[in-house]
Each structure stands twice: as C-alpha cells, then as structure tokens.
Amino acid sequence: DVKSCMNIESTVERIAKKHEALSNPIRIHLLSIVIALEEASWSKIKAVFERVHGGINPNTLAFHIKKLLKCNLLLKYGSVESPIYKANVPKELKREIEEVVKFYRQFVGGSDEC
C-alpha cells in the first residue's frame, strides 16, 4: 500500500546517507531485491524493480549494478551472456536493510505495485 511504500522510501534514504556505496537509493533497492531473491539474473532484478517502481532505463540499471559490483556488495558469476548476481553484504548492513528486503519479498512472485 501507499503508506508501506512511503515508509520504505524513508528507510532507504536513511541507509543511503549512512553508506556512501549505497548513496543512491536505487542501489539500496537493487541490493535488497537481490537479497530477497537470493540470487538473480539482470532481467529478474529489472522485472522486480519495475513491478514496484515502474520502468527503469537499462543503462541506469547497468550503471548501478556495476557500482554495486565495484564495491563488492554484489558478486557476479555464470556466463558472460547470462550472469547471475548474488549479494555479498556484511551482517551489519544486512540487518540494516532487512526491512527493505522484507518489503521486496512480497513482490518476488506477486504482481502488486506501489
């Protein structure tokens, strides 16, 4: 619901201010999606993000995924053509973003939008 989305945005903003690597809220959303999925392809990350937030430019998505890879918060494995992403998040950060991860778990298989 709308109130739930507003609460998540507030949480995301607070985390972004604390962690420079996550200074852009989109990266917190993307990282939370990957944690909620446990591992995910680029297209699955994009699909969940768009289910909740609407469209995202593929170049924007690629840019933010590269930033998360560079700071080692995401790991990439599998083939070059079809990479799979997995979160590599310290326990402290994982606890901090757990509320956001729980939010995304409801959208992993569903079709609700915020």
C-alpha positions as semicolon CSV with decimal commas, in nm:
position;residue;x (nm);y (nm);z (nm)
1;D;0,000;0,000;0,000
2;V;0,100;0,367;-0,030
3;K;0,190;0,406;0,339
4;S;0,416;0,099;0,320
5;C;0,595;0,242;0,014
6;M;0,644;0,578;0,188
7;N;0,792;0,404;0,494
8;I;1,031;0,205;0,277
9;E;1,144;0,521;0,096
10;S;1,220;0,683;0,433
11;T;1,423;0,378;0,540
12;V;1,609;0,372;0,208
13;E;1,700;0,742;0,236
14;R;1,838;0,690;0,589
15;I;2,055;0,396;0,478
16;A;2,179;0,585;0,170
17;K;2,302;0,871;0,384
18;K;2,498;0,633;0,609
19;H;2,670;0,418;0,346
20;E;2,849;0,601;0,067
21;A;2,850;0,296;-0,164
22;L;2,473;0,299;-0,123
23;S;2,442;0,676;-0,153
24;N;2,199;0,640;-0,441
25;P;1,868;0,493;-0,319
26;I;1,834;0,289;-0,639
27;R;2,134;0,081;-0,527
28;I;1,966;0,001;-0,196
29;H;1,655;-0,108;-0,383
30;L;1,858;-0,324;-0,624
31;L;2,068;-0,482;-0,349
32;S;1,754;-0,554;-0,145
33;I;1,591;-0,717;-0,446
34;V;1,891;-0,946;-0,497
35;I;1,889;-1,042;-0,128
36;A;1,514;-1,109;-0,143
37;L;1,566;-1,332;-0,447
38;E;1,888;-1,488;-0,301
39;E;2,037;-1,477;-0,649
40;A;1,907;-1,322;-0,967
41;S;1,963;-1,255;-1,333
42;W;1,975;-0,899;-1,467
43;S;1,630;-0,940;-1,618
44;K;1,479;-1,072;-1,291
45;I;1,624;-0,776;-1,096
46;K;1,480;-0,540;-1,357
47;A;1,140;-0,711;-1,352
48;V;1,103;-0,689;-0,972
49;F;1,223;-0,327;-0,964
50;E;0,977;-0,232;-1,238
51;R;0,692;-0,422;-1,073
52;V;0,727;-0,192;-0,772
53;H;0,860;0,136;-0,914
54;G;0,771;0,139;-1,281
55;G;1,020;0,149;-1,568
56;I;1,395;0,185;-1,532
57;N;1,628;0,266;-1,818
58;P;1,851;-0,040;-1,886
59;N;2,159;0,185;-1,889
60;T;2,066;0,319;-1,544
61;L;2,020;-0,033;-1,414
62;A;2,354;-0,144;-1,561
63;F;2,531;0,161;-1,413
64;H;2,404;0,091;-1,061
65;I;2,471;-0,283;-1,080
66;K;2,831;-0,204;-1,186
67;K;2,867;0,029;-0,885
68;L;2,747;-0,248;-0,651
69;L;2,989;-0,493;-0,815
70;K;3,277;-0,248;-0,787
71;C;3,227;-0,203;-0,412
72;N;3,186;-0,582;-0,376
73;L;2,829;-0,568;-0,245
74;L;2,720;-0,780;-0,542
75;L;2,903;-1,080;-0,682
76;K;2,864;-1,194;-1,042
77;Y;2,901;-1,549;-1,164
78;G;2,778;-1,764;-1,450
79;S;2,833;-1,693;-1,816
80;V;2,915;-1,355;-1,967
81;E;2,593;-1,372;-2,169
82;S;2,373;-1,464;-1,870
83;P;2,536;-1,354;-1,545
84;I;2,379;-1,429;-1,210
85;Y;2,412;-1,184;-0,921
86;K;2,434;-1,266;-0,553
87;A;2,458;-1,026;-0,261
88;N;2,780;-1,004;-0,059
89;V;2,660;-0,793;0,232
90;P;2,818;-0,760;0,577
91;K;2,591;-0,873;0,862
92;E;2,554;-0,520;1,000
93;L;2,435;-0,384;0,666
94;K;2,212;-0,686;0,610
95;R;2,039;-0,616;0,943
96;E;2,003;-0,252;0,849
97;I;1,834;-0,320;0,516
98;E;1,625;-0,617;0,637
99;E;1,309;-0,405;0,642
100;V;1,358;-0,320;0,275
101;V;1,439;-0,683;0,189
102;K;1,117;-0,799;0,360
103;F;0,925;-0,540;0,160
104;Y;1,062;-0,681;-0,168
105;R;0,995;-1,043;-0,072
106;Q;0,625;-0,977;-0,120
107;F;0,691;-0,876;-0,483
108;V;0,924;-1,158;-0,582
109;G;0,637;-1,372;-0,704
110;G;0,340;-1,134;-0,687
111;S;0,209;-0,855;-0,905
112;D;0,122;-0,579;-0,657
113;E;0,256;-0,231;-0,724
114;C;0,337;0,066;-0,505
